[in-house]
């Protein structure tokens, strides 16, 4: 199955106006082609990012999205607002939010639904911790996380992007091997197939210490359709090199 690969930069809580301008300029100068490219930036930078990227092939998005439409939710940002800023994507359920902000599987699913309802594609992150992997629970954990989203999105489940991000590989320099990642991606694909008629064209990204030197081997796996890139998305040269690997 030929799926066009997608590479998404997750800037996390990094950046400044001058640093962002230089980074986006570096990406635009290199004009990565042959794959889809997006950057998910901190909320305060969305507007400027949109102004810089509009008219280019690079899309932009947020790193979270409220499950609510509007109301007394101090500090939250709604999907309506993201859509107004032209966001193509919103990451939901990143392991840092699941762990540090106590986000449950159901809350993540509700966020994904809120995003989709406004035409913003949710990038739903799933992944096991090292303790869970060592206890042989990887399959059960990722299936449970994905199943909450599948049930909540129901007939729209095929519209999401899934990102498999083993928690032990995030920011550690210790990427999953291509075979380890593929094994989980194949499980996720099978779960999606049972739920969505178009599962074969859905994108399942891998995230966790993707770098220019391991990207191609990861992206060459049959069920890995691109990457969600943290640290390496903050350097234009590295991010562009990863996009080039995805375009091969
Ligand atoms: P990393 O982060 O590439 O720095 O490991 C990936 C992520 O958390 O999305």
Boltz pocket constraint, residues with backbone or C-beta under 6 A from the ligand:
constraints:
  - pocket:
      binder: B
      contacts: [[A, 10], [A, 165], [A, 169], [A, 170], [A, 171], [A, 172], [A, 173], [A, 207], [A, 208], [A, 209], [A, 210], [A, 228], [A, 229], [A, 230], [A, 231], [A, 232]]
      max_distance: 6.0
